[in-house]
Amino acid sequence: MQNQEIVKIIENLKGRRNYEEKRASKLGFASLYEYFEDKISKKQKALEDEQKKLEATKAEKETTENKKSCSCC
Protein backbone atom coordinates (compact mmCIF):
# COMPACT_ATOMS: atom_id res chain seq x y z
CA MET A 1 0.00 0.00 0.00
CA GLN A 2 1.34 3.39 -0.96
CA ASN A 3 1.54 6.36 1.35
CA GLN A 4 -0.71 9.11 -0.01
CA GLU A 5 1.61 11.81 1.30
CA ILE A 6 4.46 10.52 -0.85
CA VAL A 7 2.22 10.15 -3.90
CA LYS A 8 1.06 13.74 -3.44
CA ILE A 9 4.66 14.98 -3.18
CA ILE A 10 5.60 13.19 -6.41
CA GLU A 11 2.56 14.60 -8.23
CA ASN A 12 3.49 18.14 -7.19
CA LEU A 13 7.10 17.99 -8.36
CA LYS A 14 6.35 19.29 -11.89
CA GLY A 15 9.63 20.83 -13.14
CA ARG A 16 11.77 19.34 -10.39
CA ARG A 17 10.77 15.77 -11.21
CA ASN A 18 13.75 15.11 -13.53
CA TYR A 19 16.14 16.53 -10.95
CA GLU A 20 14.69 14.39 -8.17
CA GLU A 21 14.71 11.26 -10.38
CA LYS A 22 18.40 11.79 -11.18
CA ARG A 23 19.17 12.38 -7.52
CA ALA A 24 17.27 9.26 -6.47
CA SER A 25 19.07 7.08 -9.02
CA LYS A 26 22.43 8.59 -8.04
CA LEU A 27 21.76 7.67 -4.41
CA GLY A 28 20.84 4.12 -5.40
CA PHE A 29 17.04 4.14 -5.11
CA ALA A 30 15.00 2.14 -7.60
CA SER A 31 12.14 4.64 -7.70
CA LEU A 32 11.12 8.12 -6.67
CA TYR A 33 8.69 6.60 -4.20
CA GLU A 34 11.48 4.80 -2.33
CA TYR A 35 13.59 7.97 -2.36
CA PHE A 36 10.86 10.11 -0.78
CA GLU A 37 9.91 7.34 1.63
CA ASP A 38 13.49 7.29 2.90
CA LYS A 39 13.65 11.08 2.97
CA ILE A 40 10.49 11.31 5.10
CA SER A 41 11.61 8.57 7.47
CA LYS A 42 14.94 10.35 8.02
CA LYS A 43 13.11 13.59 8.71
CA GLN A 44 10.87 11.88 11.27
CA LYS A 45 13.86 10.23 12.94
CA ALA A 46 15.61 13.60 13.17
CA LEU A 47 12.53 15.11 14.83
CA GLU A 48 12.37 12.24 17.33
CA ASP A 49 16.06 12.63 18.14
CA GLU A 50 15.57 16.36 18.67
CA GLN A 51 12.67 15.66 21.03
CA LYS A 52 14.83 13.22 23.02
CA LYS A 53 17.59 15.82 23.28
CA LEU A 54 15.15 18.44 24.53
CA GLU A 55 13.72 16.07 27.10
CA ALA A 56 17.20 15.09 28.28
CA THR A 57 18.33 18.69 28.67
CA LYS A 58 15.10 19.56 30.45
CA ALA A 59 15.55 16.66 32.87
CA GLU A 60 19.19 17.61 33.42
CA LYS A 61 18.23 21.20 34.11
CA GLU A 62 15.64 20.11 36.65
CA THR A 63 18.16 17.92 38.49
CA THR A 64 20.73 20.72 38.65
CA GLU A 65 18.08 23.11 39.99
CA ASN A 66 17.21 20.59 42.71
CA LYS A 67 20.84 20.23 43.73
CA LYS A 68 21.32 24.00 44.09
CA SER A 69 18.39 24.37 46.46
CA CYS A 70 20.38 23.58 49.58
CA SER A 71 20.97 26.32 52.15
CA CYS A 72 24.77 26.19 52.03
CA CYS A 73 25.16 27.29 48.41
Biopython code that builds the backbone (N, CA, C, O; Angstrom):
import numpy as np
from Bio.PDB.StructureBuilder import StructureBuilder

atoms = [
    (1, "MET", "N", (0.837, -1.177, 0.000)),
    (1, "MET", "CA", (0.000, 0.000, 0.000)),
    (1, "MET", "C", (0.883, 1.242, 0.000)),
    (1, "MET", "O", (1.862, 1.323, 0.741)),
    (2, "GLN", "N", (0.526, 2.197, -0.833)),
    (2, "GLN", "CA", (1.338, 3.392, -0.959)),
    (2, "GLN", "C", (0.873, 4.487, -0.011)),
    (2, "GLN", "O", (-0.319, 4.637, 0.258)),
    (3, "ASN", "N", (1.826, 5.233, 0.479)),
    (3, "ASN", "CA", (1.542, 6.358, 1.353)),
    (3, "ASN", "C", (1.043, 7.516, 0.487)),
    (3, "ASN", "O", (1.725, 7.919, -0.456)),
    (4, "GLN", "N", (-0.125, 8.046, 0.794)),
    (4, "GLN", "CA", (-0.715, 9.107, -0.012)),
    (4, "GLN", "C", (0.097, 10.402, 0.066)),
    (4, "GLN", "O", (0.096, 11.188, -0.881)),
    (5, "GLU", "N", (0.777, 10.625, 1.166)),
    (5, "GLU", "CA", (1.611, 11.814, 1.303)),
    (5, "GLU", "C", (2.743, 11.802, 0.270)),
    (5, "GLU", "O", (3.039, 12.822, -0.353)),
    (6, "ILE", "N", (3.360, 10.653, 0.103)),
    (6, "ILE", "CA", (4.463, 10.516, -0.851)),
    (6, "ILE", "C", (3.950, 10.656, -2.275)),
    (6, "ILE", "O", (4.582, 11.313, -3.102)),
    (7, "VAL", "N", (2.817, 10.047, -2.563)),
    (7, "VAL", "CA", (2.223, 10.147, -3.899)),
    (7, "VAL", "C", (1.913, 11.599, -4.219)),
    (7, "VAL", "O", (2.138, 12.048, -5.343)),
    (8, "LYS", "N", (1.399, 12.337, -3.243)),
    (8, "LYS", "CA", (1.060, 13.744, -3.439)),
    (8, "LYS", "C", (2.318, 14.573, -3.699)),
    (8, "LYS", "O", (2.309, 15.475, -4.537)),
    (9, "ILE", "N", (3.388, 14.268, -2.985)),
    (9, "ILE", "CA", (4.656, 14.979, -3.184)),
    (9, "ILE", "C", (5.162, 14.754, -4.606)),
    (9, "ILE", "O", (5.586, 15.698, -5.272)),
    (10, "ILE", "N", (5.118, 13.515, -5.068)),
    (10, "ILE", "CA", (5.595, 13.186, -6.409)),
    (10, "ILE", "C", (4.751, 13.878, -7.469)),
    (10, "ILE", "O", (5.288, 14.364, -8.464)),
    (11, "GLU", "N", (3.445, 13.931, -7.274)),
    (11, "GLU", "CA", (2.565, 14.596, -8.231)),
    (11, "GLU", "C", (2.849, 16.091, -8.315)),
    (11, "GLU", "O", (2.690, 16.688, -9.380)),
    (12, "ASN", "N", (3.260, 16.697, -7.226)),
    (12, "ASN", "CA", (3.487, 18.142, -7.191)),
    (12, "ASN", "C", (4.901, 18.566, -7.577)),
    (12, "ASN", "O", (5.235, 19.747, -7.481)),
    (13, "LEU", "N", (5.725, 17.636, -8.006)),
    (13, "LEU", "CA", (7.099, 17.986, -8.363)),
    (13, "LEU", "C", (7.186, 18.850, -9.614)),
    (13, "LEU", "O", (7.997, 19.774, -9.663)),
    (14, "LYS", "N", (6.386, 18.574, -10.603)),
    (14, "LYS", "CA", (6.353, 19.289, -11.886)),
    (14, "LYS", "C", (7.749, 19.424, -12.476)),
    (14, "LYS", "O", (8.305, 18.421, -12.925)),
    (15, "GLY", "N", (8.338, 20.600, -12.496)),
    (15, "GLY", "CA", (9.626, 20.835, -13.142)),
    (15, "GLY", "C", (10.810, 20.222, -12.429)),
    (15, "GLY", "O", (11.862, 20.027, -13.038)),
    (16, "ARG", "N", (10.665, 19.917, -11.165)),
    (16, "ARG", "CA", (11.768, 19.343, -10.394)),
    (16, "ARG", "C", (11.809, 17.825, -10.476)),
    (16, "ARG", "O", (12.704, 17.201, -9.907)),
    (17, "ARG", "N", (10.860, 17.225, -11.171)),
    (17, "ARG", "CA", (10.775, 15.765, -11.214)),
    (17, "ARG", "C", (12.045, 15.134, -11.800)),
    (17, "ARG", "O", (12.576, 14.176, -11.237)),
    (18, "ASN", "N", (12.529, 15.665, -12.922)),
    (18, "ASN", "CA", (13.746, 15.109, -13.531)),
    (18, "ASN", "C", (14.930, 15.208, -12.581)),
    (18, "ASN", "O", (15.719, 14.271, -12.463)),
    (19, "TYR", "N", (15.051, 16.340, -11.908)),
    (19, "TYR", "CA", (16.137, 16.529, -10.950)),
    (19, "TYR", "C", (16.052, 15.497, -9.826)),
    (19, "TYR", "O", (17.051, 14.866, -9.480)),
    (20, "GLU", "N", (14.873, 15.329, -9.265)),
    (20, "GLU", "CA", (14.691, 14.389, -8.166)),
    (20, "GLU", "C", (14.904, 12.946, -8.627)),
    (20, "GLU", "O", (15.439, 12.132, -7.873)),
    (21, "GLU", "N", (14.491, 12.617, -9.859)),
    (21, "GLU", "CA", (14.715, 11.262, -10.385)),
    (21, "GLU", "C", (16.214, 10.989, -10.520)),
    (21, "GLU", "O", (16.686, 9.911, -10.158)),
    (22, "LYS", "N", (16.957, 11.960, -11.039)),
    (22, "LYS", "CA", (18.404, 11.793, -11.178)),
    (22, "LYS", "C", (19.058, 11.637, -9.809)),
    (22, "LYS", "O", (19.942, 10.801, -9.619)),
    (23, "ARG", "N", (18.615, 12.442, -8.878)),
    (23, "ARG", "CA", (19.171, 12.382, -7.523)),
    (23, "ARG", "C", (18.882, 11.036, -6.866)),
    (23, "ARG", "O", (19.747, 10.456, -6.210)),
    (24, "ALA", "N", (17.655, 10.547, -7.051)),
    (24, "ALA", "CA", (17.270, 9.258, -6.474)),
    (24, "ALA", "C", (18.112, 8.129, -7.071)),
    (24, "ALA", "O", (18.596, 7.259, -6.347)),
    (25, "SER", "N", (18.282, 8.150, -8.391)),
    (25, "SER", "CA", (19.067, 7.083, -9.022)),
    (25, "SER", "C", (20.536, 7.178, -8.622)),
    (25, "SER", "O", (21.205, 6.156, -8.466)),
    (26, "LYS", "N", (21.039, 8.399, -8.456)),
    (26, "LYS", "CA", (22.425, 8.588, -8.043)),
    (26, "LYS", "C", (22.658, 8.043, -6.639)),
    (26, "LYS", "O", (23.733, 7.524, -6.340)),
    (27, "LEU", "N", (21.646, 8.163, -5.777)),
    (27, "LEU", "CA", (21.760, 7.669, -4.412)),
    (27, "LEU", "C", (21.429, 6.188, -4.289)),
    (27, "LEU", "O", (21.526, 5.618, -3.202)),
    (28, "GLY", "N", (21.040, 5.558, -5.399)),
    (28, "GLY", "CA", (20.838, 4.118, -5.404)),
    (28, "GLY", "C", (19.416, 3.648, -5.161)),
    (28, "GLY", "O", (19.206, 2.475, -4.852)),
    (29, "PHE", "N", (18.431, 4.532, -5.291)),
    (29, "PHE", "CA", (17.039, 4.141, -5.107)),
    (29, "PHE", "C", (16.451, 3.695, -6.438)),
    (29, "PHE", "O", (16.773, 4.251, -7.488)),
    (30, "ALA", "N", (15.589, 2.689, -6.384)),
    (30, "ALA", "CA", (14.997, 2.141, -7.599)),
    (30, "ALA", "C", (13.868, 3.019, -8.139)),
    (30, "ALA", "O", (13.563, 2.983, -9.332)),
    (31, "SER", "N", (13.251, 3.807, -7.256)),
    (31, "SER", "CA", (12.139, 4.644, -7.697)),
    (31, "SER", "C", (12.076, 5.925, -6.883)),
    (31, "SER", "O", (12.694, 6.041, -5.825)),
    (32, "LEU", "N", (11.322, 6.876, -7.395)),
    (32, "LEU", "CA", (11.116, 8.123, -6.671)),
    (32, "LEU", "C", (10.387, 7.866, -5.356)),
    (32, "LEU", "O", (10.658, 8.511, -4.343)),
    (33, "TYR", "N", (9.464, 6.920, -5.391)),
    (33, "TYR", "CA", (8.685, 6.600, -4.197)),
    (33, "TYR", "C", (9.603, 6.162, -3.056)),
    (33, "TYR", "O", (9.460, 6.630, -1.926)),
    (34, "GLU", "N", (10.541, 5.267, -3.351)),
    (34, "GLU", "CA", (11.483, 4.798, -2.331)),
    (34, "GLU", "C", (12.348, 5.945, -1.810)),
    (34, "GLU", "O", (12.637, 6.026, -0.616)),
    (35, "TYR", "N", (12.753, 6.823, -2.715)),
    (35, "TYR", "CA", (13.589, 7.966, -2.361)),
    (35, "TYR", "C", (12.864, 8.874, -1.368)),
    (35, "TYR", "O", (13.431, 9.251, -0.343)),
    (36, "PHE", "N", (11.615, 9.225, -1.669)),
    (36, "PHE", "CA", (10.865, 10.109, -0.782)),
    (36, "PHE", "C", (10.451, 9.400, 0.508)),
    (36, "PHE", "O", (10.340, 10.034, 1.558)),
    (37, "GLU", "N", (10.227, 8.110, 0.433)),
    (37, "GLU", "CA", (9.911, 7.337, 1.627)),
    (37, "GLU", "C", (11.088, 7.403, 2.605)),
    (37, "GLU", "O", (10.905, 7.618, 3.804)),
    (38, "ASP", "N", (12.288, 7.217, 2.074)),
    (38, "ASP", "CA", (13.494, 7.290, 2.896)),
    (38, "ASP", "C", (13.704, 8.701, 3.434)),
    (38, "ASP", "O", (14.063, 8.883, 4.597)),
    (39, "LYS", "N", (13.479, 9.685, 2.590)),
    (39, "LYS", "CA", (13.651, 11.077, 2.975)),
    (39, "LYS", "C", (12.716, 11.450, 4.128)),
    (39, "LYS", "O", (13.130, 12.124, 5.072)),
    (40, "ILE", "N", (11.465, 11.016, 4.052)),
    (40, "ILE", "CA", (10.486, 11.309, 5.096)),
    (40, "ILE", "C", (10.831, 10.565, 6.388)),
    (40, "ILE", "O", (10.705, 11.122, 7.479)),
    (41, "SER", "N", (11.261, 9.321, 6.265)),
    (41, "SER", "CA", (11.608, 8.569, 7.474)),
    (41, "SER", "C", (12.815, 9.180, 8.175)),
    (41, "SER", "O", (12.867, 9.195, 9.405)),
    (42, "LYS", "N", (13.783, 9.684, 7.418)),
    (42, "LYS", "CA", (14.941, 10.347, 8.017)),
    (42, "LYS", "C", (14.521, 11.630, 8.717)),
    (42, "LYS", "O", (15.034, 11.957, 9.788)),
    (43, "LYS", "N", (13.586, 12.359, 8.109)),
    (43, "LYS", "CA", (13.108, 13.592, 8.712)),
    (43, "LYS", "C", (12.385, 13.309, 10.034)),
    (43, "LYS", "O", (12.557, 14.039, 11.010)),
    (44, "GLN", "N", (11.578, 12.249, 10.056)),
    (44, "GLN", "CA", (10.867, 11.879, 11.272)),
    (44, "GLN", "C", (11.837, 11.432, 12.358)),
    (44, "GLN", "O", (11.657, 11.755, 13.532)),
    (45, "LYS", "N", (12.858, 10.692, 11.965)),
    (45, "LYS", "CA", (13.862, 10.234, 12.937)),
    (45, "LYS", "C", (14.616, 11.424, 13.518)),
    (45, "LYS", "O", (14.913, 11.445, 14.713)),
    (46, "ALA", "N", (14.925, 12.405, 12.694)),
    (46, "ALA", "CA", (15.613, 13.597, 13.173)),
    (46, "ALA", "C", (14.744, 14.358, 14.174)),
    (46, "ALA", "O", (15.249, 14.861, 15.177)),
    (47, "LEU", "N", (13.445, 14.443, 13.906)),
    (47, "LEU", "CA", (12.534, 15.108, 14.832)),
    (47, "LEU", "C", (12.459, 14.369, 16.162)),
    (47, "LEU", "O", (12.448, 14.996, 17.221)),
    (48, "GLU", "N", (12.408, 13.043, 16.116)),
    (48, "GLU", "CA", (12.369, 12.239, 17.332)),
    (48, "GLU", "C", (13.657, 12.417, 18.143)),
    (48, "GLU", "O", (13.616, 12.536, 19.367)),
    (49, "ASP", "N", (14.786, 12.434, 17.455)),
    (49, "ASP", "CA", (16.064, 12.633, 18.141)),
    (49, "ASP", "C", (16.118, 14.007, 18.803)),
    (49, "ASP", "O", (16.625, 14.149, 19.915)),
    (50, "GLU", "N", (15.598, 15.004, 18.119)),
    (50, "GLU", "CA", (15.570, 16.361, 18.669)),
    (50, "GLU", "C", (14.692, 16.415, 19.914)),
    (50, "GLU", "O", (15.036, 17.074, 20.895)),
    (51, "GLN", "N", (13.550, 15.716, 19.870)),
    (51, "GLN", "CA", (12.665, 15.655, 21.032)),
    (51, "GLN", "C", (13.375, 14.999, 22.223)),
    (51, "GLN", "O", (13.266, 15.470, 23.355)),
    (52, "LYS", "N", (14.101, 13.910, 21.956)),
    (52, "LYS", "CA", (14.828, 13.220, 23.020)),
    (52, "LYS", "C", (15.887, 14.128, 23.632)),
    (52, "LYS", "O", (16.076, 14.138, 24.849)),
    (53, "LYS", "N", (16.582, 14.896, 22.781)),
    (53, "LYS", "CA", (17.590, 15.821, 23.281)),
    (53, "LYS", "C", (16.960, 16.881, 24.177)),
    (53, "LYS", "O", (17.487, 17.200, 25.243)),
    (54, "LEU", "N", (15.826, 17.423, 23.732)),
    (54, "LEU", "CA", (15.148, 18.444, 24.525)),
    (54, "LEU", "C", (14.695, 17.895, 25.867)),
    (54, "LEU", "O", (14.831, 18.561, 26.894)),
    (55, "GLU", "N", (14.158, 16.686, 25.861)),
    (55, "GLU", "CA", (13.717, 16.069, 27.101)),
    (55, "GLU", "C", (14.898, 15.808, 28.034)),
    (55, "GLU", "O", (14.794, 16.004, 29.245)),
    (56, "ALA", "N", (16.007, 15.371, 27.470)),
    (56, "ALA", "CA", (17.195, 15.092, 28.281)),
    (56, "ALA", "C", (17.748, 16.370, 28.895)),
    (56, "ALA", "O", (18.106, 16.382, 30.073)),
    (57, "THR", "N", (17.821, 17.433, 28.124)),
    (57, "THR", "CA", (18.331, 18.692, 28.669)),
    (57, "THR", "C", (17.369, 19.262, 29.701)),
    (57, "THR", "O", (17.797, 19.860, 30.689)),
    (58, "LYS", "N", (16.080, 19.081, 29.476)),
    (58, "LYS", "CA", (15.095, 19.557, 30.445)),
    (58, "LYS", "C", (15.226, 18.794, 31.763)),
    (58, "LYS", "O", (15.182, 19.392, 32.838)),
    (59, "ALA", "N", (15.386, 17.487, 31.677)),
    (59, "ALA", "CA", (15.551, 16.662, 32.873)),
    (59, "ALA", "C", (16.851, 17.013, 33.593)),
    (59, "ALA", "O", (16.889, 17.074, 34.822)),
    (60, "GLU", "N", (17.905, 17.242, 32.830)),
    (60, "GLU", "CA", (19.193, 17.608, 33.417)),
    (60, "GLU", "C", (19.095, 18.957, 34.120)),
    (60, "GLU", "O", (19.654, 19.141, 35.201)),
    (61, "LYS", "N", (18.400, 19.875, 33.518)),
    (61, "LYS", "CA", (18.231, 21.202, 34.106)),
    (61, "LYS", "C", (17.451, 21.112, 35.416)),
    (61, "LYS", "O", (17.782, 21.793, 36.387)),
    (62, "GLU", "N", (16.432, 20.285, 35.439)),
    (62, "GLU", "CA", (15.640, 20.111, 36.655)),
    (62, "GLU", "C", (16.478, 19.504, 37.784)),
    (62, "GLU", "O", (16.348, 19.907, 38.940)),
    (63, "THR", "N", (17.321, 18.553, 37.457)),
    (63, "THR", "CA", (18.155, 17.922, 38.492)),
    (63, "THR", "C", (19.187, 18.900, 39.024)),
    (63, "THR", "O", (19.479, 18.888, 40.220)),
    (64, "THR", "N", (19.745, 19.744, 38.171)),
    (64, "THR", "CA", (20.726, 20.723, 38.653)),
    (64, "THR", "C", (20.042, 21.781, 39.501)),
    (64, "THR", "O", (20.636, 22.273, 40.460)),
    (65, "GLU", "N", (18.809, 22.144, 39.173)),
    (65, "GLU", "CA", (18.077, 23.110, 39.992)),
    (65, "GLU", "C", (17.781, 22.527, 41.370)),
    (65, "GLU", "O", (17.824, 23.245, 42.369)),
    (66, "ASN", "N", (17.483, 21.242, 41.429)),
    (66, "ASN", "CA", (17.210, 20.589, 42.707)),
    (66, "ASN", "C", (18.459, 20.522, 43.580)),
    (66, "ASN", "O", (18.370, 20.650, 44.801)),
    (67, "LYS", "N", (19.605, 20.325, 42.968)),
    (67, "LYS", "CA", (20.845, 20.234, 43.730)),
    (67, "LYS", "C", (21.256, 21.587, 44.308)),
    (67, "LYS", "O", (21.882, 21.631, 45.367)),
    (68, "LYS", "N", (20.924, 22.676, 43.648)),
    (68, "LYS", "CA", (21.319, 23.998, 44.089)),
    (68, "LYS", "C", (20.374, 24.560, 45.155)),
    (68, "LYS", "O", (20.588, 25.675, 45.633)),
    (69, "SER", "N", (19.369, 23.835, 45.524)),
    (69, "SER", "CA", (18.389, 24.365, 46.460)),
    (69, "SER", "C", (18.790, 24.205, 47.925)),
    (69, "SER", "O", (17.996, 24.520, 48.812)),
    (70, "CYS", "N", (19.970, 23.736, 48.192)),
    (70, "CYS", "CA", (20.385, 23.577, 49.581)),
    (70, "CYS", "C", (20.741, 24.946, 50.183)),
    (70, "CYS", "O", (20.993, 25.901, 49.449)),
    (71, "SER", "N", (20.759, 25.032, 51.478)),
    (71, "SER", "CA", (20.973, 26.317, 52.146)),
    (71, "SER", "C", (22.446, 26.760, 52.161)),
    (71, "SER", "O", (22.732, 27.937, 52.382)),
    (72, "CYS", "N", (23.359, 25.846, 51.934)),
    (72, "CYS", "CA", (24.772, 26.185, 52.028)),
    (72, "CYS", "C", (25.325, 26.843, 50.761)),
    (72, "CYS", "O", (26.406, 27.430, 50.804)),
    (73, "CYS", "N", (24.635, 26.762, 49.675)),
    (73, "CYS", "CA", (25.155, 27.293, 48.408)),
    (73, "CYS", "C", (24.705, 28.695, 48.159)),
    (73, "CYS", "O", (25.057, 29.284, 47.137)),
]
sb = StructureBuilder()
sb.init_structure("model")
sb.init_model(0)
sb.init_chain("A")
sb.init_seg("    ")
for serial, (resi, resn, name, xyz) in enumerate(atoms, 1):
    if name == "N":
        sb.init_residue(resn, " ", resi, " ")
    sb.init_atom(name, np.array(xyz, "f"), 0.0, 1.0, " ", f" {name:<3s}", serial, name[0])
structure = sb.get_structure()
